[in-house]
């Protein structure tokens, strides 16, 4: 379950104030840089912002990965080191941002949500990733340790794909692409859970299935909450007039937009499936209830004439008035009991046959 991140600490403060809103406010902040070109790369870990050598020399691309946002002052020094706007740094620390893109004088600022599945609870864990695109560098701010960006690091180390052959705008695209690709894993997992639930509801619905439907609907709403603005973000990146994004990279961004559109449509389809599944669940429950009521009605109907017979023979008519007995003859008849029981059985069988002929059974 996603927790509400409180912004009360920012109330009354001037714009640009650095207040940490992250849930993970205790982890250590790590700085890591990649400097690369088609010929080679270097990777470094830093404890001091002043050690970071960005922007890199001409012809090279630099990536500063800031892992953790618990130290607001350190993030502020990163902003000062690279002349980032105060509002931009404030948005980096405010981890309850909606995915967006903003254009500054010499940088582009992008906020996206990195989603992952919680293996224990099956819920969705969200993490804000802020990206700053410069002329030949990218700065990424991650909310907490652990991410899905390792494939990009491996591409840089092993010279895989186009990353080492392209500029910083392609690195920005690659980071966004791997984040969006992880959305596919989450959507596929939810799809498998919906299909499994659908089979169960069709076979034998249970009371717990309605709770599961509501939980899955909540997860889809959470994913859609971040996918929809991510789709808008990719569309704006395609049309924004910025010299920082090369024309050749826009084709890849267009593919990224297609992915977000596909995911959003899939989520819409899954939500319709859950609505239909909920209707099927209620229909199944009503059908079961009707079957129970039908069975009880048939049983009651069969016992009505049997109860009538039992009521007659249960009356106390065996008495004398002094002259002659005024009693029911069947009470002292040798075969009275088996005849009555047999008659009751025959009546029950006749009624059952009649119900079956009417197709009520």
Buried (B, 14 or more C-beta within 10 A) or exposed (E): EEEEBEEEEBEEEEEBBBBBBBBBEEBEBBBBBBBBBEEEBEBEEBEEBEEBBBBBEEEBBBBBBBBBBBBBEBBBBBBEBBEBBBEBBBBBBBBEBEBBBBBBEEBBBBBBBBBBBEEEEEBBBBBBBBBBBBBBBBBBBBBBEBBBBEBBBEBBEEBEBBBBEBBBBBBBBBBBBBBBBBBEEBBEBBBEBBEEBBEBBEEEBEEEBBEBBEBBBEBBEBBBBBBBBBBBBBBBBBEBEEEBBBEEBBEBBEEBBEBBBBBBEBBEEBBEBBEEBBEBBEEBBEEEEEEEEEEEEBEEEBBEBBEEBEEEEEEEEEEEEEEEEEEBEEEEEEEBEEEBEEEBEEBBEEBBEEBEEEEEE
